[in-house]
């Protein structure tokens, strides 16, 4: 049951230089409160990649997990 409460996000790998870590860019469309226009917002997440199998440009799904380090609280679920 707790598995369903965890966030799942789709994004693109933008960096794979670290060991067992990739940086994933997640883009979202947010409606501006005052003007009503949709604005694209991007956020980068440091994501755990145990086998170093994902490379720059891969589209991936990441899922929330317990904190693995100061910055990492997501892990790669699968490739899209």
C-alpha positions as CSV (number, residue, x, y, z in Angstrom):
1,X,0.0,0.0,0.0
2,X,2.8,2.4,0.8
3,X,4.2,1.9,-2.7
4,X,1.3,3.9,-4.2
5,X,1.9,6.9,-2.0
6,X,5.4,7.5,-3.3
7,X,6.0,9.9,-6.2
8,X,6.7,8.7,-9.7
9,X,8.1,11.2,-12.2
10,X,9.2,11.1,-15.8
11,X,12.3,12.8,-17.0
12,X,15.5,12.8,-19.1
13,X,19.0,11.9,-17.9
14,X,21.2,15.1,-18.3
15,X,24.4,13.9,-16.5
16,X,25.9,10.5,-15.7
17,X,29.4,11.6,-14.5
18,X,28.9,10.5,-10.9
19,X,29.3,7.0,-9.6
20,X,25.9,5.3,-9.0
21,X,24.1,8.6,-9.6
22,X,22.5,10.3,-12.5
23,X,20.9,13.7,-12.8
24,X,17.4,13.7,-14.2
25,X,15.6,16.8,-15.6
26,X,11.9,16.7,-14.9
27,X,9.8,19.2,-16.9
28,X,6.3,20.2,-15.8
29,X,3.7,22.7,-17.1
30,X,2.3,25.0,-14.4
31,X,-0.6,27.5,-14.9
32,X,0.5,31.0,-13.8
33,X,-1.8,32.2,-11.0
34,X,-2.3,35.8,-12.3
35,X,-2.1,35.5,-16.0
36,X,-3.4,32.0,-16.6
37,X,-0.7,31.2,-19.1
38,X,1.0,27.8,-18.9
39,X,4.7,28.0,-18.1
40,X,7.3,25.2,-18.4
41,X,9.2,24.6,-15.2
42,X,12.2,22.3,-15.0
43,X,13.8,20.7,-11.9
44,X,16.9,18.5,-11.7
45,X,16.9,15.5,-9.3
46,X,19.9,13.5,-8.3
47,X,18.8,9.9,-8.7
48,X,20.3,6.6,-7.6
49,X,21.5,4.3,-10.4
50,X,23.0,1.2,-8.8
51,X,24.5,-0.4,-11.9
52,X,25.5,2.8,-13.8
53,X,23.4,1.6,-16.8
54,X,21.6,4.9,-17.7
55,X,23.3,7.4,-20.1
56,X,22.7,11.0,-21.1
57,X,19.5,11.3,-23.2
58,X,17.7,8.3,-21.8
59,X,14.0,8.9,-20.9
60,X,13.4,7.3,-17.4
61,X,10.8,7.0,-14.7
62,X,12.0,7.7,-11.2
63,X,10.4,6.8,-7.9
64,X,10.7,8.2,-4.5
65,X,12.6,6.2,-1.9
66,X,14.1,6.7,1.6
67,X,17.0,9.2,1.6
68,X,20.1,7.6,0.3
69,X,22.4,10.7,0.8
70,X,22.0,14.4,1.4
71,X,20.7,15.0,-2.1
72,X,19.4,11.6,-3.2
73,X,15.9,10.4,-2.3
74,X,14.9,9.0,-5.7
75,X,15.9,5.9,-7.7
76,X,15.5,5.0,-11.3
77,X,12.5,2.7,-11.7
78,X,12.7,1.9,-15.5
79,X,13.5,3.2,-18.9
80,X,10.7,4.6,-21.1
